[in-house]
Amino acid sequence: MSIAAKQTASFPGGLHPPDSKSLTEALQIQPGPPVKELAVFLGQHIGAPTQPTVKKGDAVEAGQLIGECQAFVCAPVHSPVKGKVKEVGLRSHPVFGRSSAIVIEAEDAEPPAGPAFQRPGDFKATDYTPEQIVEAVREAGLVGMGGAGFPTSVKIQPDPKTPREAIIINGCECEPYITCDYRIMLEWTEQIVTGIQLIQQACGASKAFIAVENNKPKAIEQFNATLGALGLADRITVMPLATKYPQGGERQLIQSVLAKTVPTGGIPPMIGVVVTNVATAAATAEAVCQGRPLTHRVVTVTGEGIARCGNFYVAVGTPVAALIEHCGGINSEPTRVVLGGPMTGPTLADLTTPVTKASGAVTVLTKDQIGKAKFKQRQTACIRCGRCLEVCPEKLNPTKIAHAVKNHLLDVAERYYISACIECGCCSYVCPANIELTGYIKTGKIFLARQKKKMPS
């Protein structure tokens, strides 16, 4: 397939919700709020949780290891600031309700400065061995920053049994409202490219692609110009893709870029592919070249319910309330504050909930934004219209899965492949009966995990 043909490459299902990115896409990354107290979760990733290496009353330095785990699928956590451990206890979590965190009182309340990364003029990824790169990434606590939170060191491990043929750097950012990755692509381009080279060196992939939806022409131009200037245009391909949600889903991305399908229940490395986010690639460059742990990230604060939208460089552990206050507060009666985007992000019941490594946005939704009429509508019986079947990118039957969960028939939900759902929210978005299909499916997954003792009750 030619590059021209791939420019409109896509996947079955999906939809085109209003992107609402104009609120923040032109706003440069700014320092986040100065925070006096942060809560750093011990588990910010898929896999085994970390154990605290500090206790109440301990003094900590910025970048110091505060949570470690020896399990293979794990990522350590570090203190974003210099300060003192106030306590190790439970804090509000966007998914689990409450989760263990290390609460740190900052010694100073200066706003976090952005990364001072500069690509070395003599940089060569081959100067580092794959083992050095993987170890640096693990020690830095890198996880997928696009939302999944899978430990990056595990993902980029070379494996002779299933050699990695290609890496795809996800710059689609298809979720409405969010623009943190877009700004990173424009402002930290060389840093991302450096990270791509290091990831490619680590996993041994012969091909590298940067996938960007074609509604982001400036990012595409910026990557092409940077690759050309660095003499890498023949080694890293910028791949424009059709604008469609959820184009940035891992399985959908692989299908669009490589025309390959990840088996149901499988993972991309099974077919020789590694997918990682642009922010994760940028963090890889910092971890390997500077030995810098992942303690800060860019967060988009957006929605018509916020006084001042923006993209901010934020310390991990910053309370959502501090971000909202930094942006002038809420300017209208809110109906929902979401950690992430409106399609996949969890609604927050407690604004003291802290930002994690995988938190890309805080979205404040209002009645005017999502339609006052929708608030007057109540859930009705399924009318068997089949819209959820048409938009599901995984070709599932969301209604049957949701009804099985609702009726506590988890074995039936498993037979309908509940685990294959990527929780994109397309089915809920188009449902004329206002059934929160994705919500039921998420709940079902939690019930199943607890039933199999993979998650605490």
TIMARZA-741287 format. One record per atom (N, C-alpha, C, O): residue in three letters; x, y, z. Coordinates in steps of 0.2 Angstrom, whole numbers, plus 5000, padded with zeros to 4 digits. Layout:
BEGIN
alaXYZ;...
***
This chain:
BEGIN
met500449945000;met500050005000;met500450065000;met500950075004;ser500350114996;ser500750174995;ser500650225001;ser500150215005;ile501050265002;ile500950315007;ile500350365006;ile500050375011;ala500250375000;ala499650414998;ala499050385000;ala498550415002;ala499050314999;ala498450275001;ala498350275008;ala497750275011;lys498850275012;lys498850265019;lys498650335022;lys498450335028;gln498650385019;gln498450445021;gln497650445023;gln497450485028;thr497350405020;thr496650405022;thr496450335026;thr495850315026;ala496950295027;ala496950235030;ala496550235037;ala496650285041;ser496150195038;ser495750195045;ser495550125047;ser495950075045;phe495050115050;phe494850055053;phe494050045053;phe493750095052;pro493749985054;pro493049985054;pro492750015060;pro493050015066;gly492150035060;gly491850065066;gly492050135067;gly492350175063;gly492050155074;gly492250225076;gly491750275074;gly491250265070;leu491850345075;leu491450395074;leu491850465074;leu492450465074;his491450515073;his491750585072;his491450635077;his491050675075;pro491550625083;pro491250675088;pro491650745087;pro492150745085;pro491250795089;pro491650865088;pro492250865092;pro492250845098;asp492850885089;asp493450885093;asp493550935098;asp493950925103;ser493250995097;ser493351045102;ser494051065105;ser494151085110;lys494551055100;lys495251065102;lys495451135101;lys495951155103;ser494951175098;ser495151245097;ser495251285103;ser495551335104;leu494951255109;leu495051295115;leu495751295118;leu495951345121;thr496151245116;thr496851245118;thr497451235113;thr497951235115;glu497251215107;glu497751195103;glu498251245101;glu498851225099;ala498051305101;ala498551365100;ala498951385106;ala499351435105;leu498751355112;leu499051385118;leu499751345120;leu499651285121;gln500251375120;gln500951345122;gln500951315129;gln500551335133;ile501351275130;ile501451235137;ile501651295141;ile502151325140;gln501351295147;gln501551345152;gln501651305159;gln501451255160;pro502051335164;pro502151305170;pro501451295174;pro501051335173;gly501451235177;gly500851225181;gly500851255187;gly501251305189;pro500351245192;pro500251285198;pro500751265203;pro500951205203;pro501051305207;pro501451285213;pro501051255218;pro500451275220;val501251195220;val500851155225;val501251145231;val501851125231;lys500851155237;lys501151145243;lys501151075246;lys501551045249;glu500651035243;glu500550965245;glu500350925239;glu499950935235;leu500750865238;leu500650825233;leu500450755235;leu500750735241;ala500050715232;ala499950645233;ala500150595227;ala499850595222;val500750565228;val500950525223;val500750445224;val500950415229;phe500350425219;phe500050355220;phe500650305219;phe501050315215;leu500550255223;leu501050195223;leu500950155217;leu501450125214;gly500350155215;gly500150115209;gly499950155203;gly499350185203;gln500350175198;gln500150225193;gln500250185186;gln500350215181;his500150115186;his500350085180;his499950015180;his499649995186;ile499949985175;ile499649915174;ile500249865177;ile500749875175;gly500049825182;gly500549775185;gly500549785192;gly500049805195;ala501049755195;ala501149755202;ala501249825205;ala501649855202;pro500949835211;pro501049905214;pro501649905217;pro501949855219;thr501949965218;thr502549975221;thr502449975229;thr501949985231;gln503049975232;gln503049975240;gln503450035242;gln503950055239;pro503150075247;pro503550135249;pro504250125251;pro504350075255;thr504750165249;thr505350165252;thr505550215257;thr506050225259;val505050255258;val505050315263;val504450305268;val504050265267;lys504550345273;lys504050335279;lys503850405281;lys504250455279;lys503350415285;lys503150475288;lys503750515291;lys504050485295;gly503850575289;gly504350615293;gly504950615289;gly505450665290;asp505050575284;asp505650575280;asp505750635275;asp505250655272;ala506350665275;ala506450715270;ala506650685263;ala506950625263;val506350715258;val506450685251;val506750735246;val506550795247;glu507150715241;glu507350765236;glu506950755230;glu506650705229;ala506950805226;ala506650805220;ala506950745215;ala507550745214;gly506550705213;gly506750645209;gly506950585213;gly507150535210;gln506950595219;gln507150535223;gln506650475223;gln506050485222;leu506850415223;leu506450355223;leu506050355229;leu506350355235;ile505350345229;ile504950335235;ile504550275235;ile504150265240;gly504550245229;gly504150175228;gly504450135223;gly504550155218;glu504550065226;glu504950025221;glu504649955222;glu504249935226;cys504749915216;cys504449845216;cys504949805212;cys505149835207;gln505049745214;gln505449695210;gln505149655204;gln505449625201;ala504449665204;ala504049625199;ala504249645192;ala504549705191;phe504249605187;phe504449625180;phe503949675177;phe504249725174;val503249665178;val502849715176;val502649765181;val502249755185;cys503049815182;cys503049865187;cys503449935185;cys503849925180;ala503249985188;ala503650045187;ala503750085193;ala503250105196;pro504350105195;pro504450145202;pro504150215201;pro504050235196;val504050245207;val503850315207;val504350355211;val504750325215;his504350415210;his504850465212;his504550525215;his503950545213;ser504850565219;ser504550625222;ser504650685217;ser505250685214;pro504150715215;pro504250775210;pro504550835213;pro504850875210;val504550835220;val504850895223;val505250885229;val505350825231;lys505650935231;lys506050925238;lys505550945243;lys505150995243;gly505550895249;gly505050915254;gly505050855259;gly505550825261;lys504550845263;lys504450805268;lys503850755268;lys503350785266;val503950695269;val503350645269;val502850665274;val503050655280;lys502250685273;lys501750695278;lys501450635280;lys501350625286;glu501350585275;glu501050525277;glu501050475271;glu501150495266;val500950405273;val500850355268;val500150335269;val500050295274;gly499650345265;gly498950335266;gly498550325260;gly498850335255;leu497950325261;leu497450315256;leu497250385253;leu497150435257;arg497150395247;arg496950455244;arg496450435238;arg496450385235;ser496050485236;ser495450475231;ser495850455225;ser496250495222;his495550405222;his495850375215;his495250385210;his494650365212;pro495350405204;pro494850415199;pro494450345197;pro493950345195;val494850285198;val494550225196;val494350175202;val493850155203;phe494850175207;phe494750125212;phe494450155219;phe494350125224;gly494250215218;gly493950255224;gly494450275229;gly494550335230;arg494850235232;arg495450255236;arg496050205235;arg495950155233;ser496650235235;ser497250205233;ser497850225237;ser497850285239;ser498350185239;ser498850205243;ser499250255239;ser499450255233;ala499450305243;ala499850365240;ala500350385245;ala500250385251;ile500950415243;ile501350455247;ile501250525247;ile501350555242;val501050555252;val500850625253;val501550665255;val501850655260;ile501650715251;ile502350755252;ile502150825252;ile501850855248;glu502450855258;glu502350935259;glu502950965255;glu503550945257;ala502851005250;ala503451035247;ala503751085251;ala503451125254;glu504451085250;glu504851135254;glu504751205251;glu504751255255;asp504651215244;asp504451275241;asp503851265237;asp503751215235;ala503551315235;ala502951315231;ala503051345224;ala502651375221;glu503651345221;glu503851365215;glu503451325209;glu503451265210;pro503251355204;pro502951325199;pro503451275195;pro504051295194;pro503251215193;pro503751175190;pro503951205183;pro503551225179;ala504651205182;ala504951225175;ala504851165170;ala504851105172;gly504851185164;gly504751135159;gly505451095158;gly505951115161;pro505451045154;pro506051005153;pro506651045150;pro506451085145;ala507251045152;ala507751085149;ala508151035144;ala508751035145;phe507850995140;phe508150945136;phe508450975129;phe508051015126;gln509050965128;gln509350985122;gln509650925118;gln510150895121;arg509450905112;arg509750855109;arg510550865108;arg510750915105;pro510950815110;pro511650825109;pro511850825102;pro511550785098;gly512250865100;gly512450875093;gly512750805090;gly512750795084;asp513050775094;asp513450705092;asp513050645094;asp513250595095;phe512350655095;phe511950605098;phe511950545093;phe511850555087;lys512050485096;lys511950425092;lys511550375096;lys511850355102;ala511050345094;ala510650295098;ala511050235099;ala511050195104;thr511550215094;thr511950155095;thr512450165100;thr512850115101;asp512550225103;asp513050225108;asp512750195115;asp513150185119;tyr512150185115;tyr511850145121;tyr511650075119;tyr511450065113;thr511750025123;thr511549965122;thr510849955123;thr510549995127;pro510449905120;pro509749895122;pro509649885130;pro509149915132;glu510149855133;glu510049845140;glu510149905144;glu509749915149;gln510549955142;gln510650015145;gln509950055145;gln509750085149;ile509650055139;ile509050095137;ile508450065142;ile508150105145;val508450005141;val507849975145;val507949985153;val507450005156;glu508549975155;glu508649985162;glu508550065164;glu508250075170;ala508750105160;ala508650185162;ala507950195162;ala507650235166;val507550165157;val506850175156;val506450155163;val505950185165;arg506650095165;arg506350065171;arg506550105177;arg506050115181;glu507150125178;glu507350165184;glu506950225184;glu506850255189;ala506850255178;ala506450315178;ala505750315179;ala505350365180;gly505450255179;gly504750245181;gly504250255175;gly503750275176;leu504550255169;leu504150265163;leu503550225162;leu503650155162;val502950245160;val502350215158;val502050245152;val502250295151;gly501550205149;gly501250235144;gly500850295146;gly500350295150;met501050355143;met500750425145;met500150435141;met499850495142;gly499950395137;gly499350405133;gly498650385136;gly498150395134;gly498750355142;gly498150335146;gly498150265149;gly497850245154;ala498550225145;ala498550145147;ala498950135153;ala498750095158;gly499550165154;gly499950165160;gly500350095160;gly500550075165;phe500450065154;phe500850005154;phe501650015155;phe501850065151;pro501949985159;pro502650005160;pro503049995153;pro503049945150;thr503450055152;thr503750055145;thr504350015145;thr504449985139;ser504649995150;ser505249955150;ser505049885148;ser505449855144;val504549865150;val504249795148;val504049795140;val504249745137;lys503749845138;lys503549855131;lys504149855126;lys504149825121;ile504749885128;ile505249895123;ile505849845124;ile506349845121;gln505649795129;gln506149735129;gln506249705123;gln505749685120;pro506949695121;pro507049645115;pro506849575117;pro506949555122;asp506549545112;asp506349475113;asp506549425107;asp506249435102;pro507049385107;pro507249345101;pro506649305099;pro506649285093;lys506249285103;lys505649235101;lys505149265097;lys504949235092;thr505049335098;thr504649375094;thr504949435092;thr504749485096;pro505349435087;pro505749505086;pro505249555084;pro504749545081;arg505449615086;arg505049675085;arg505249705078;arg505849715076;glu504749705073;glu504849725066;glu504749805066;glu505049835061;ala504249825070;ala504149895069;ala503949935075;ala503649895080;ile504049995076;ile503750035081;ile503350085078;ile503450115073;ile502750105082;ile502350155080;ile502250205086;ile502050185091;ile502450265084;ile502350315089;ile501650355088;ile501550385083;asn501250355093;asn500550375093;asn500550445094;asn500650475100;gly500450485089;gly500350555089;gly499650575087;gly499450635085;cys499150525087;cys498450545084;cys498050585089;cys497750635087;glu498050575095;glu497750615100;glu497050625098;glu496750685097;cys496650565097;cys495950575094;cys495450595099;cys494850615097;glu495550585105;glu495050605110;glu494850675110;glu495350725110;pro494250695110;pro494050765110;pro494350805115;pro494450785121;tyr494450875114;tyr494650925119;tyr495450915120;tyr495750975121;ile495750865121;ile496450855123;ile496950875118;ile496850855112;thr497450915120;thr497950945115;thr498650945118;thr499050965116;cys498750905124;cys499350905127;cys499850875122;cys500450895122;asp499750815119;asp500150785114;asp500350825108;asp500850825106;tyr499850865106;tyr499850905100;tyr500450965102;tyr500850975098;arg500350995108;arg500851045109;arg501551015110;arg502051045108;ile501550955113;ile502250925114;ile502550905107;ile503150915106;met502150885102;met502350875095;met502650935092;met503150935088;leu502350995093;leu502551055091;leu503151085094;leu503651115091;glu503151075101;glu503651115105;glu504251065107;glu504851095108;trp504251005107;trp504750955109;trp504950905104;trp505050855105;thr504950935098;thr504950885092;thr505650845092;thr505650785091;glu506150875093;glu506850845093;glu506850795099;glu507150745098;gln506550815105;gln506550765110;gln506250705109;gln506450645111;ile505650715106;ile505250655104;ile505650605099;ile505650545099;val505950645094;val506350605089;val506950565092;val507050505090;thr507250595097;thr507750565101;thr507550505104;thr507850455104;gly506950515107;gly506650455111;gly506450395106;gly506550335108;ile506250415100;ile506050365095;ile506650325093;ile506650265093;gln507250355092;gln507850325090;gln508050275096;gln508250225095;leu507950295102;leu508150255108;leu507750195109;leu507950145110;ile507050205108;ile506650145108;ile506750095102;ile506750035103;gln506850125096;gln507050085091;gln507650045092;gln507749985090;gln508150075095;gln508750045097;gln508649985102;gln508949935102;ala508250005107;ala508149955112;ala507749895110;ala507949835112;cys507249895106;cys506849835104;cys507049805098;cys506849755096;gly507549845094;gly507849815088;gly507349815082;gly507449775077;ala506849855082;ala506449865076;ala506749895070;ala507149945071;ser506649865064;ser506949895058;ser506549955055;ser506849995051;lys505849955057;lys505450015054;lys505150055060;lys505050035066;ala505150125059;ala504850165064;ala504350215060;ala504550245055;phe503750225063;phe503250265060;phe502950315066;phe502950295072;ile502850375064;ile502550425068;ile501850435065;ile501750465060;ala501350415069;ala500650415066;ala500350475069;ala500250485075;val500050515064;val499750575066;val499050585062;val499150575056;glu498550605065;glu497950615061;glu498050675057;glu498350725058;asn497650675051;asn497750725046;asn497450795048;asn497450835044;asn497150795054;asn496850865056;asn497450905060;asn497250955063;lys498050875060;lys498550905063;lys499150925058;lys499650895059;pro499050955053;pro499550965048;pro500151005050;pro500750985048;lys500151045055;lys500751075058;lys501151025061;lys501751035061;ala500850985065;ala501350935068;ala501650885063;ala502250865064;ile501250865058;ile501550825052;ile502150865049;ile502650835048;glu502050925047;glu502550975044;glu503150975049;glu503750975047;gln503050985055;gln503550995060;gln504050935061;gln504650935061;phe503650875061;phe504050815061;phe504450805055;phe505050785055;asn504150815049;asn504550805043;asn505150845042;asn505650825040;ala505050915044;ala505550965044;ala506150935049;ala506750945047;thr505950915055;thr506450895060;thr506850835057;thr507450835058;leu506450785055;leu506750725052;leu507250735046;leu507750705046;gly507050785042;gly507450805037;gly508150835039;gly508650825036;ala508050885044;ala508650925046;ala509150875050;ala509750885050;leu508850825053;leu509250775056;leu509550715052;leu509850675054;gly509350715046;gly509550665041;gly509250595043;gly509550545042;leu508550595045;leu508250535048;leu507650525043;leu507250475045;ala507550555038;ala506850555034;ala506850485031;ala506250455030;asp507350455030;asp507350385027;asp507350325032;asp507250265030;arg507350345038;arg507350295043;arg506750295048;arg506550245051;ile506450355048;ile505750365052;ile505250395047;ile505350445045;thr504650365047;thr504150385042;thr503650415046;thr503350395051;val503450475044;val502850515046;val502250485043;val502250495037;met501750465046;met501150425043;met500550465045;met500250455050;pro500250515040;pro499650545041;pro499050495041;pro499050455036;leu498650495045;leu498050455045;leu497350485045;leu497350545047;ala496850455043;ala496150485043;ala495950505050;ala496150475055;thr495650565051;thr495450585057;thr494750555059;thr494250555056;lys494850515064;lys494250465066;lys494350445073;lys494950425075;tyr493850445077;tyr493950415084;tyr493750345084;tyr493150325082;pro494050295087;pro494750305091;pro495350285087;pro495650235088;gln495550325082;gln496150315078;gln496750295083;gln497150265080;gly496750335088;gly497350325093;gly497350255097;gly497850245100;gly496850215096;gly496850155100;gly497350115097;gly497450105091;glu497750075102;glu498250035100;glu498149985094;glu498449985089;arg497549955095;arg497449905090;arg497149935083;arg497349915078;gln496849985084;gln496550025078;gln497150055074;gln497250055068;leu497650085078;leu498250115075;leu498650065071;leu498850075065;ile498750005074;ile499149955070;ile498749935064;ile499149925058;gln498149935064;gln497749915058;gln497849965053;gln497849955047;ser497750035055;ser497850085050;ser498550095047;ser498550105041;val499050085051;val499750095049;val500050035045;val500350045040;leu499949975048;leu500249915045;leu499749865042;leu500049815039;ala499149885042;ala498649835040;ala498649765043;ala498649715040;lys498849765050;lys498949705053;lys498449705059;lys498149755061;thr498249645061;thr497749635066;thr498049605072;thr498349545072;val497949635078;val498149605084;val497649555086;val497049565087;pro497849485088;pro497349435090;pro496949455096;pro497249495100;thr496249445096;thr495849455102;thr496149425108;thr496349365108;gly496249465113;gly496649445119;gly497349445119;gly497749435124;gly497649465113;gly498349475112;gly498649545113;gly498249585114;ile499249555112;ile499549615113;ile500049625107;ile500249575104;pro500149695105;pro500549705099;pro501249665098;pro501349645093;pro501649655104;pro502249625103;pro502149555100;pro502649525097;met501549525101;met501449455098;met501549455090;met501649405087;ile501349515087;ile501449515080;ile502049565078;ile502049585072;gly502549575083;gly503149605081;gly503049685081;gly503449715077;val502549715085;val502449785084;val502549815091;val502249785096;val502849875092;val502849905098;val502449975097;val502650015092;val502049995101;val501650055100;val501750095107;val501650075112;thr501950155106;thr502050205112;thr501850275110;thr501850295104;asn501650315115;asn501450375114;asn501950435113;asn502550415115;val501850485110;val502350535109;val502650565115;val503250575116;ala502250575121;ala502450595127;ala502950545130;ala503450565133;thr502750485129;thr503250435132;thr503850435128;thr504450415132;ala503850445122;ala504550445118;ala504950505121;ala505550495121;ala504650565122;ala504950625125;ala505250605131;ala505850625133;ala504850575136;ala505150555142;ala505650505142;ala506150505146;thr505650455137;thr506250415136;thr506850445135;thr507450425137;ala506850505131;ala507450545129;ala507750565136;ala508350565137;glu507350595140;glu507550625146;glu507850575151;glu508350585154;ala507550515151;ala507750455156;ala508450435154;ala508850425158;val508550425147;val509150395145;val509750445144;val510250425147;cys509550505142;cys510150555141;cys510250595147;cys510850615147;gln509750595151;gln509850645157;gln509750605164;gln509850635169;gly509550545163;gly509450505170;gly508850535174;gly508850535180;arg508350565170;arg507850605174;arg507250555174;arg506950535169;pro506950545180;pro506350505181;pro505750545179;pro505750605178;leu505150505178;leu504550535176;leu504150565182;leu503850525186;thr504250625183;thr503950655189;thr503450715187;thr503050745191;his503450735181;his503050785178;his502750765171;his503050725168;arg502250795169;arg501950785163;arg501550845161;arg501350895165;val501350855154;val500950905152;val500250885152;val500050825150;val499750925155;val499050915156;val498650975153;val498851035154;thr498150955149;thr497751005146;thr497151015151;thr496850965153;val497051075152;val496451095156;val495951135152;val496151185149;thr495351105151;thr494951125145;thr494251115147;thr494051095152;gly493751135142;gly493051135143;gly492751205144;gly493151255146;glu492151215142;glu491851285143;glu491651295150;glu491451355151;gly491751255154;gly491651265161;gly492251295165;gly492151305171;ile492851305162;ile493351325165;ile493551395163;ile493451415157;ala493751435168;ala493851515166;ala494451525161;ala494351565156;arg494951485162;arg495551495157;arg495851425156;arg496151395160;cys495751405149;cys496051345147;cys496751345146;cys497051405145;gly497051295145;gly497751295144;gly498151225144;gly497751175146;asn498751225142;asn499151165142;asn499751175147;asn500051225147;phe499751135153;phe500251155158;phe500651095160;phe500551035160;tyr501351115162;tyr501851065164;tyr501751055171;tyr501851105175;val501450995173;val501250985180;val501650935184;val501850885181;ala501750945190;ala502050885194;ala501550835195;ala500950845197;val501750775194;val501350715196;val501150715203;val501550725208;gly500450705205;gly500250715212;gly499950775213;gly499650785219;thr499950825209;thr499550885209;thr498750875210;thr498550835205;pro498450905215;pro497750895215;pro497350925209;pro497550975207;val496850895207;val496450925201;val496150995203;val496151035199;ala496051005210;ala495751065212;ala496251125211;ala496051175210;ala496951105212;ala497451155211;ala497451175204;ala497651235203;leu497351125200;leu497451145192;leu496851195191;leu496951245187;ile496251175193;ile495651215192;ile495751285195;ile495551335191;glu495951285201;glu496051355204;glu496551395200;glu496551455199;his497151365197;his497651395193;his497351425187;his497651475184;cys496851395184;cys496551415178;cys495951465179;cys495451475175;gly495851495185;gly495351545187;gly494751515189;gly494251555190;gly494751445191;gly494151415193;gly493551405188;gly493651415182;ile493051375191;ile492451355186;ile492051415185;ile491851445190;asn491851425179;asn491451495177;asn490751485176;asn490451525174;ser490551425177;ser489751415177;ser489651345181;ser490051315184;glu488951335181;glu488751275185;glu488951215181;glu488751195176;pro489451175184;pro489751115181;pro489251055182;pro488851055187;thr489251015177;thr488950955178;thr489450895179;thr489250845182;arg490050905176;arg490450845177;arg491150875176;arg491350915172;val491650845180;val492350855180;val492650795178;val492650745182;val493050785173;val493250725170;val494050725170;val494350775168;leu494350675173;leu495050665172;leu495250635166;leu495250565166;gly495450665161;gly495550645154;gly495050675149;gly494850735151;gly494850645144;gly494350675139;gly493650645140;gly493550595144;pro493150675137;pro492450655139;pro492250585136;pro491750565138;met492650555132;met492450495129;met492650435134;met492350385135;thr493250445137;thr493550385141;thr493750405148;thr493850365152;gly493750465149;gly493950485156;gly493450475162;gly492850485160;pro493650455168;pro493250445173;pro492950515176;pro493350565177;thr492350515178;thr492150575181;thr492350575189;thr492350525192;leu492550635191;leu492850645198;leu492350655203;leu491950705202;ala492250625208;ala491850635214;ala492250685219;ala491850715223;asp492850685218;asp493250715223;asp493850755220;asp494250725216;leu493850825220;leu494350865216;leu495050865220;leu495450895217;thr495050835225;thr495750825228;thr496150765225;thr496750755226;thr495750725220;thr496150675217;thr496750705213;thr496650755209;pro497350665214;pro497950695211;pro498050675203;pro497750615201;val498450705200;val498650695193;val499150635193;val499550635198;thr499050585189;thr499550535188;thr499950535182;thr499850585178;lys500350495181;lys500850495175;lys500450485169;lys500650505163;ala499850455169;ala499450445163;ala498850495162;ala498450485158;ser498850545166;ser498250595166;ser498450645161;ser498850695162;gly498150645155;gly498250695150;gly497850755150;gly498050805147;ala497350755154;ala496850815154;ala496450815160;ala496250765163;val496150875161;val495550885166;val495050925161;val495150985159;thr494450895160;thr493950925156;thr493350945160;thr493050895164;val493151005160;val492551025164;val491951035159;val491951075155;leu491450985160;leu490950985156;leu490351025159;leu490251025165;thr489951065155;thr489351095158;thr488751075154;thr488751035149;lys488151095157;lys487551085154;lys487451115147;lys487251075142;asp487751175146;asp487751205139;asp488151165134;asp487951155128;gln488751135136;gln489151105132;gln488851035129;gln488851025123;ile488550995134;ile488350935131;ile487550935130;ile487250875128;gly487250985131;gly486550995129;gly486050985135;gly486050935138;lys485751035136;lys485251035142;lys484750985141;lys484450955146;ala484550975135;ala483950925134;ala484250855136;ala483750815138;lys484850835135;lys485050775137;lys485050755144;lys484950705147;phe485050815148;phe484950805156;phe484250785158;phe484150765163;lys483750805153;lys483050795155;lys482850725152;lys482350695154;gln483350695148;gln483150625146;gln483350575151;gln483850585154;arg482950525151;arg483150465155;arg483250405151;arg483050395146;gln483650355154;gln483850295151;gln483150255150;gln482750255154;thr483150235143;thr482550195141;thr482750125139;thr483350115139;ala482250085138;ala482450015135;ala482850015129;ala482650065125;cys483249965128;cys483649965121;cys483149955116;cys482649915116;ile483149985110;ile482749985105;ile482949945099;ile482649935094;arg483549905100;arg483849865095;arg484049895089;arg483849865083;cys484249955089;cys484349995083;cys485049975080;cys485149975074;gly485449945084;gly486149915081;gly486649975080;gly487149955077;arg486550035082;arg487050085081;arg487750065085;arg488250085083;cys487650035091;cys488250015095;cys488649965091;cys489249965091;leu488349925087;leu488649875083;leu489049905077;leu489649885076;glu488749955075;glu489049995069;glu489650035071;glu490150035067;val489750065077;val490250105078;val490850065082;val491350095083;cys490650005085;cys491149975089;cys491749955085;cys491749915080;pro492349985087;pro492949975083;pro493249895084;pro493649875080;glu492949865089;glu493249795090;glu492649745088;glu492749685089;lys492149765084;lys491649725082;lys491249685087;lys491149625086;leu491149715093;leu490849675098;leu490149695098;leu489849735094;asn489749665103;asn489049685104;asn488949715111;asn488849675116;pro489049775111;pro489149815118;pro488449805122;pro488549795128;thr487849805119;thr487249795122;thr487249725126;thr487049725132;lys487349675122;lys487349605126;lys487849605131;lys487649575137;ile488449635131;ile488949635136;ile488649675142;ile488649645148;ala488349735141;ala488149775146;ala487549745150;ala487549745156;his487049715146;his486549685149;his486749625153;his486449605159;ala487249585151;ala487449535155;ala487749555162;ala487649525167;val488149605162;val488449635168;val487849665172;val487849655178;lys487349695169;lys486849725173;lys486449665177;lys486149685182;asn486449615174;asn486049555177;asn486549505181;asn486349445182;his487149525182;his487649495186;his487749425182;his487949375186;leu487749425176;leu487949365172;leu488649375169;leu488749375163;leu489149375173;leu489849385171;leu490149335166;leu490549345162;asp489849265167;asp490149215162;asp489849235155;asp490149215151;val489249255155;val488949275149;val489349335146;val489449335140;ala489549385150;ala489949445147;ala490549415145;ala490849445140;glu490849365148;glu491549345145;glu491449305139;glu491849315134;arg490849275138;arg490749235131;arg490649285126;arg490749275120;tyr490449345127;tyr490349405122;tyr491049445122;tyr490949505119;tyr491549425125;tyr492249455124;tyr492249525128;tyr492449575125;ile492049525134;ile492049585137;ile492749615138;ile492849675138;ser493249565139;ser493949585139;ser494249615133;ser494749655134;ala493949605127;ala494149635121;ala493949715120;ala494249745116;cys493449735125;cys493249805124;cys493849855126;cys494149845131;ile493949905122;ile494449955123;ile494150015127;ile494550065128;glu493550015129;glu493250065133;glu493250135129;glu493350185133;cys493150135123;cys493250195119;cys492650245120;cys492650305119;gly492050215122;gly491450255123;gly491050265117;gly490550305118;cys491250245111;cys490850255105;cys490150225106;cys489650265104;cys490050175109;cys489350145110;cys488850185114;cys488350195112;ser489150215120;ser488750255124;ser488550325120;ser488050345121;tyr489050345116;tyr488950405113;tyr488350405108;tyr488050455107;val488250355105;val487750345099;val487150315102;val486650315098;cys487050295108;cys486450255110;cys485850305111;cys485950345115;pro485350295107;pro484750335108;pro484350325114;pro483950365116;ala484550265117;ala484150255124;ala484550275130;ala484350265135;asn485050315129;asn485450345134;asn485750285139;asn485850305145;ile485850225137;ile486150175141;ile486850185141;ile487250195136;glu487150185147;glu487850195148;glu488250135147;glu488450095152;leu488250115141;leu488550045139;leu489250035142;leu489449985145;thr489650085140;thr490350085142;thr490450075150;thr490850045152;gly490050115153;gly490050115161;gly489950045163;gly490250015168;tyr489450005161;tyr489249945163;tyr489849895161;tyr490049855165;ile490149905155;ile490749855153;ile491349875158;ile491649825160;lys491449935160;lys492049945164;lys491849915171;lys492349885174;thr491249925173;thr491049895180;thr491149815180;thr491349785184;gly490949785174;gly490949715173;gly491749695173;gly491849635176;lys492149725170;lys492849715171;lys493149715178;lys493549665180;ile492949765182;ile493149765189;ile492849705193;ile493249675197;phe492249685192;phe491949635195;phe492349565193;phe492449525198;leu492449555187;leu492849495185;leu493549495188;leu493749445190;ala493849555188;ala494549555191;ala494549535198;ala494949505201;arg494049565202;arg493949545209;arg493749475210;arg494049445215;gln493349445206;gln493149375206;gln493749335205;gln493849285208;lys494249355201;lys494849315199;lys495449335204;lys495949305203;lys495249375209;lys495749395214;lys496349435211;lys496949425213;lys496249465205;lys496749505202;lys496649585204;lys497149625202;met496149595208;met496049665211;met495749655218;met495349615219;pro495949705222;pro495649695229;pro494949715229;pro494749755225;ser494549685233;ser493849705233;ser493749765237;ser493149785238;
***
